Amino acid sequence: MENNVLVFESYYVCENDIWISARDFNGLFHGDLQSGKTDFIGHFPNQKIYDERLHYGKAIMVESNLYFTPYQSEFLHIFNMKTGLLRSIGLGSYKDKYASSVLLGKKICFMTSSSMRMLVFDCTLESFDRIEIDNQIEGGVFSNYILTKEKCIFSCIKENALIVMDSNMLSKTVKILIGETDDRYIPIGEYKGNILLHKFNTDLMILWNLEKGKIDKKYVMNGYINHAALMFENQILGSNLAGKGITIFDINNLHSENFLPTEKGSYISTAEVTCIFNTNKKIYFQWSGNGHIYDGFGKSEVTKFLIQDDILENVKKELNKSIDVKEVKYIEERPLFTIETFLEYLS
C-alpha cells in the first residue's frame, strides 16, 4: 500500500468503470479508468477489515449482481449494483483458493490451481455443487482460459494437457495431451477457428487445431509469459513475475517486443503486473501498483487509483487492535504470566 495506491488482483470492468476488491485489505471500490477517481463502496461482510487477498481474478456479473471469486475468503461475496447491498454466502466445506471463474449460463464455475475439483454456483438457486473433472490429474489449472461458443478450455499446471469442457454439459470434459511430458501451456485466445497457447516460460507460441488434435503453426516471440495474458484484436499481451514487463506479440505481422513502463524517465525494474484486461479498445494493466492504459506498441499513460487516508487509518487501527489481542491471549495462556503482569510490563 505504498504511496496510498490501491493495488488489486480482483476486478470487474465495464467501459471506463471498474469495481475493485483491494488486495491488501478488505474493501470494495469503484474507479474511473480515465480520471483515476476512486470511491469507497464498503467492506465485504463477515471479514475483518485487514483481511488480505480475499478475491482473485475477474469478478462475474449476472443480471445486477457482481460475484467475486473467493481466494483467501471463506465466503462468496456478492455486490448488487442496483441496491448497493453487499452480502455473503458461506462456502463451508467448499472453501479453497479459487484463481479463476467462468460464467456458463446462469452458473459460475470456480477453478483452483491445486486440484481438478470445480465448484459450481447456481446463481438462481444460490446453491453450490462440486464436480470432479479428473481425479487422475495432479494439481489444478492456470487462471487463464479460452471461452468459445461451445467450449471452455483450461490448461493443467502439472501436466502437458488441456481440459476441454462442454459449455452446455459441465460434467462432459475431454483431456488432450500436448507436446512433451514437461511442457506446460497457457491458454491465450481463439484465432482463425483454432486456439493460441503459449509454452510456459519460453518464447514459443503455438496455434493448436482442436479438431485435428495437432499443432498447425509455431511462432517465436521476443519474450516469455508466465503470468497474466490476453489477446486483443491481433495482439497478444502477457506478463511475467520476474519484473520484466509486458511481452507484446502481433500475430499478423509476427512483430514482438518487451515493453517496460517508465515513470519519471526510469524503469521500474522489480515491478509486478497484478492484472491485465482490455476495455474501450485499450489495454489496462497494473504495474507495481500504478495503472497503465496501453494504446499502441511501447506507449502507455499512467492512471493511479488512490486510497482515501481515513480508510487506511481504520485498517491500521483494526490491525493494531488484533495484534494486541493476539499478544494478550498468548501471554495469558503462558503458565508463568498473567494478564496483570503483562499490563505491568507494558507500563
For each residue, the residues with C-beta under 8 A, 3 or more apart:
1: 4 5 7 24 25 307 312
2: 5 289
3: 289
4: 1 306 307 309 312
5: 1 2 289 290 304 305 306 307
6: 20 22 29 31 38 289 305 306 307
7: 1 22 23 24 274 286 289
8: 11 20 21 22 23 274 275 286 305
9: 21 23 53 55 56 57 71 274 275
10: 20 21 23 54 55 56 57 58 59 68 69 71
11: 8 18 19 20 21 58 59 275 277
12: 18 19 58 59 60 61 66
13: 17 18 19 33 277 279 284
14: 17 18 61 279
15: 279 280
16: 32 33 34 279 280
17: 13 14 30 31 32 33
18: 11 12 13 14 30 31 32 33 284
19: 11 12 13 28 29 30 31 41 59 66 79
20: 6 8 10 11 28 29 30 31 38 305
21: 8 9 10 11 27 28 44 54 55 59 68 77
22: 6 7 8 25 26 27 28 29 307
23: 7 8 9 10 52 53 274
24: 1 7 52
25: 1 22 49 50 51 52 315
26: 22 43 44 47 48 49 50 51 54
27: 21 22 40 42 43 44 49 307 311 315
28: 19 20 21 22 40 41 42 43 44 79 86
29: 6 19 20 22 38 39 40 41 305 307
30: 17 18 19 20 38 39 41
31: 6 17 18 19 20 36 37 38 39 305
32: 16 17 18 35 36 37 38
33: 13 16 17 18 36 279 280 284 291 293 303
34: 16 303
35: 32 303
36: 31 32 33 291 303 304 305 306
37: 31 32
38: 6 20 29 30 31 32 305 306 307 308
39: 29 30 31
40: 27 28 29 308 311
41: 19 28 29 30 79 84 86
42: 27 28 86
43: 26 27 28 47 49 86
44: 21 26 27 28 47 54 68 73 75 77 86 88
45: 75 77 86 87 88
46: 74 75 88 90
47: 26 43 44 51 54 73 75 88
48: 26 51 318 322
49: 25 26 27 43 314 315 318 319
50: 25 26 315 318 319 322
51: 25 26 47 48 54 72 73
52: 23 24 25 72
53: 9 23 56 71 72
54: 10 21 26 44 47 51 68 70 71 72 73 77
55: 9 10 21 59 68 69 70 71 73 77
56: 9 10 53 69 71 97 98 99 100 143
57: 9 10 69 99 100 101 143
58: 10 11 12 69 100 101 277
59: 10 11 12 19 21 55 66 67 68 69 101
60: 12 66 67 69 101 102 103 108
61: 12 14 65 66 67 81
62: 65 67 103 106 108 123
63: 123
64: 80 81 82
65: 61 62 78 79 80 81 123
66: 12 19 59 60 61 78 79 80 81
67: 59 60 61 62 76 77 78 101 108 121 123
68: 10 21 44 54 55 59 76 77 78 79
69: 10 55 56 57 58 59 60 98 99 100 101 110
70: 54 55 73 74 75 76 77 91 95 98 110
71: 9 10 53 54 55 56 97 98 99
72: 51 52 53 54 97
73: 44 47 51 54 55 70 76 77 91
74: 46 70 90 91 95
75: 44 45 46 47 70 88 89 90 91
76: 67 68 70 73 88 89 91 121
77: 21 44 45 54 55 67 68 70 73 86 87 88
78: 65 66 67 68 86 87 88 89
79: 19 28 41 65 66 68 84 85 86
80: 64 65 66 83 84 85 86 87
81: 61 64 65 66 84
82: 64
83: 80
84: 41 79 80 81
85: 79 80
86: 28 41 42 43 44 45 77 78 79 80
87: 45 77 78 80
88: 44 45 46 47 75 76 77 78
89: 75 76 78 126
90: 46 74 75
91: 70 73 74 75 76 94 95 96 119 128
92: 95 128
93:
94: 91 119 128 130
95: 70 74 91 92
96: 91 110 112 114 115 117 119
97: 56 71 72 112 113 114
98: 56 69 70 71 101 110 111 112 119
99: 56 57 69 71 111 112 113 140 143
100: 56 57 58 69 110 111 141 142 143 144 145 154
101: 57 58 59 60 67 69 98 108 109 110 111
102: 60 108 109 111 145 147 152
103: 60 62 107 108 109
104: 107 108 109 152 167 168 170
105: 168
106: 62 122 123 124
107: 103 104 120 121 122 123 170
108: 60 62 67 101 102 103 104 120 121 123
109: 101 102 103 104 118 119 120 152 170
110: 69 70 96 98 100 101 118 119 120 121
111: 98 99 100 101 102 118 140 141 143 145 154
112: 96 97 98 99 115 117 140 141
113: 97 99 139 140 141 142 143 157
114: 96 97 139 140
115: 96 112 139 140
116: 132 133 134 135 137 139 140 141 163
117: 96 112 130 131 132 133
118: 109 110 111 130 131 132 133 170
119: 91 94 96 98 109 110 128 129 130
120: 107 108 109 110 128 129 130 131 170
121: 67 76 107 108 110 126 127 128
122: 106 107 125 126 127 128 129
123: 62 63 65 67 106 107 108 126
124: 106
125: 122
126: 89 121 122 123
127: 121 122
128: 91 92 94 119 120 121 122
129: 119 120 122
130: 94 117 118 119 120
131: 117 118 120 170 171
132: 116 117 118 135
133: 116 117 118 137 163 165 173
134: 116 137 163 173 175
135: 116 132
136:
137: 116 133 134 156 158 159 161 163 175
138: 158 159
139: 113 114 115 116 156 157 158 159
140: 99 111 112 113 114 115 116 156 157
141: 100 111 112 113 116 145 154 155 156 157 163
142: 100 113 145 154 155 156 157 186 187
143: 56 57 99 100 111 113 228
144: 100 155 186 187 188 228 229 230
145: 100 102 111 141 142 152 153 154 155 187
146: 151 152 153 187 188 189 190 195
147: 102 151 152 153 167
148: 151 152 153 167 190
149: 167
150: 166 167 168
151: 146 147 148 164 165 166 167 210
152: 102 104 109 145 146 147 148 164 165 167
153: 145 146 147 148 162 163 164 165 187 195
154: 100 111 141 142 145 162 163 165 187
155: 141 142 144 145 161 162 163 184 185 186 187 197
156: 137 139 140 141 142 159 160 161 162 163 184
157: 113 139 140 141 142 184
158: 137 138 139
159: 137 138 139 156 177
160: 156 177 178 179 180 181 182 183 184 185
161: 137 155 156 175 176 177 178
162: 153 154 155 156 175 176 178 185 187 197 208
163: 116 133 134 137 141 153 154 155 156 173 174 175 176
164: 151 152 153 173 174 175 176 210
165: 133 151 152 153 154 170 172 173
166: 150 151 169 170 172 173
167: 104 147 148 149 150 151 152
168: 104 105 150
169: 166 172
170: 104 107 109 118 120 131 165 166
171: 131
172: 165 166 169
173: 133 134 163 164 165 166
174: 163 164
175: 134 137 161 162 163 164
176: 161 162 163 164 210 213
177: 159 160 161
178: 160 161 162 183 185 197 208 215
179: 160 183 185 199
180: 160 183
181: 160
182: 160
183: 160 178 179 180 199 200
184: 155 156 157 160 199 200 201
185: 155 160 162 178 179 197 198 199 200 206
186: 142 144 155 197 198 200 225 226 229 238
187: 142 144 145 146 153 154 155 162 195 196 197
188: 144 146 195 196 197 198 205 229 230 231 236 238
189: 146 195 196 230 231 236
190: 146 148 193 194 195 196 231
191: 194 195 196 207 231 251
192: 207
193: 190
194: 190 191 207 208 209 210 216
195: 146 153 187 188 189 190 191 207 208 210
196: 187 188 189 190 191 205 206 207 208 231 236 251
197: 155 162 178 185 186 187 188 205 206 208
198: 185 186 188 202 204 205 206 224 225 229 236 238
199: 179 183 184 185 202 204 205 206
200: 183 184 185 186 225 226
201: 184 224 226
202: 198 199 224
203: 220 221 222 223 224
204: 198 199 218 219 220 221
205: 188 196 197 198 199 218 219 220 221 236 249 251
206: 185 196 197 198 199 215 217 218 219
207: 191 192 194 195 196 215 216 217 218 219
208: 162 178 194 195 196 197 214 215 216
209: 194 212 213 214 215 216
210: 151 164 176 194 195 213
211:
212: 209 216
213: 176 209 210
214: 208 209
215: 178 206 207 208 209 218
216: 194 207 208 209 212
217: 206 207
218: 204 205 206 207 215
219: 204 205 206 207 249 251 254
220: 203 204 205
221: 203 204 205 224 247 249 256
222: 203 247 249 256 257 258
223: 203 238 240 244 247 248 249 256 257 258
224: 198 201 202 203 221 240 247
225: 186 198 200 229 238 239 240 247
226: 186 200 201 240 241 242
227: 238 239 240 241 273
228: 143 144 238 239 273 274 275 276 285
229: 144 186 188 198 225 236 237 238 239 276
230: 144 188 189 236 237 238 276 277 278 283
231: 188 189 190 191 196 235 236 237
232: 235 236 237 278 283
233:
234: 250 251 252
235: 231 232 248 249 250 251
236: 188 189 196 198 205 229 230 231 232 247 248 249 250 251
237: 229 230 231 232 246 247 248 249 276 283 285 294
238: 186 188 198 223 225 227 228 229 230 246 247 249 276
239: 225 227 228 229 245 246 247 273 276 285
240: 223 224 225 226 227 243 244 247 273
241: 226 227 272
242: 226
243: 240 268 269 270 271 272
244: 223 240 258 260
245: 239 258 259 260 261 271 273 287
246: 237 238 239 258 259 260 261 273 276 285 294
247: 221 222 223 224 225 236 237 238 239 240 256 257 258 259
248: 223 235 236 237 256 257 258 259 297
249: 205 219 221 222 223 235 236 237 238 254 255 256
250: 234 235 236 253 254 255 256
251: 191 196 205 219 234 235 236 254
252: 234
253: 250
254: 219 249 250 251
255: 249 250 297
256: 221 222 223 247 248 249 250
257: 222 223 247 248 297 298
258: 222 223 244 245 246 247 248
259: 245 246 247 248 294 297 298 300
260: 244 245 246 267 268 269
261: 245 246 268 271 287 290 292 300 302
262: 265 266 267 268
263: 266 268 290 302
264:
265: 262
266: 262 263
267: 260 262
268: 243 260 261 262 263 271 287 288
269: 243 260
270: 243 288
271: 243 245 261 268 287 288
272: 241 243 287 288
273: 227 228 239 240 245 246 276 285 286 287
274: 7 8 9 23 228 286
275: 8 9 11 228 285 286
276: 228 229 230 237 238 239 246 273 283 284 285 286
277: 11 13 58 230 283 284 285
278: 230 232 281 282 283 284
279: 13 14 15 16 33 282 284
280: 15 16 33
281: 278
282: 278 279 293 294 295
283: 230 232 237 276 277 278 293 294 295
284: 13 18 33 276 277 278 279 291 292 293 294 303
285: 228 237 239 246 273 275 276 277 291 292 294
286: 7 8 273 274 275 276 289 290 291 292
287: 245 261 268 271 272 273 290 291 292
288: 268 270 271 272
289: 2 3 5 6 7 286 304
290: 5 261 263 286 287 302 303 304
291: 33 36 284 285 286 287 302 303 304 305
292: 261 284 285 286 287 300 301 302 303
293: 33 282 283 284 300 301 302 303
294: 237 246 259 282 283 284 285 299 300
295: 282 283 299 300 301
296: 299
297: 248 255 257 259
298: 257 259
299: 294 295 296
300: 259 261 292 293 294 295
301: 292 293 295
302: 261 263 290 291 292 293
303: 33 34 35 36 284 290 291 292 293
304: 5 36 289 290 291
305: 5 6 8 20 29 31 36 38 291
306: 4 5 6 36 38
307: 1 4 5 6 22 27 29 38 311 312
308: 38 40 311 312
309: 4 312 313
310: 313 314
311: 27 40 307 308 314 315
312: 1 4 307 308 309 315 316
313: 309 310 316 317
314: 49 310 311 317 318
315: 25 27 49 50 311 312 318 319
316: 312 313 319 320
317: 313 314 320 321
318: 48 49 50 314 315 321 322
319: 49 50 315 316 322 323
320: 316 317 323 324
321: 317 318 324 325
322: 48 50 318 319 325 326
323: 319 320 326 327
324: 320 321 327 328
325: 321 322 328 329
326: 322 323 329 330
327: 323 324 330 331
328: 324 325 331 332 339 342
329: 325 326 332 333
330: 326 327 333 334
331: 327 328 334 337 339 342
332: 328 329 337 338 339 342
333: 329 330
334: 330 331 337
335:
336:
337: 331 332 334 341 342
338: 332 341 342
339: 328 331 332 342 343
340: 343 344
341: 337 338 344 345
342: 328 331 332 337 338 339 345 346
343: 339 340 346 347
344: 340 341 347
345: 341 342
346: 342 343
347: 343 344
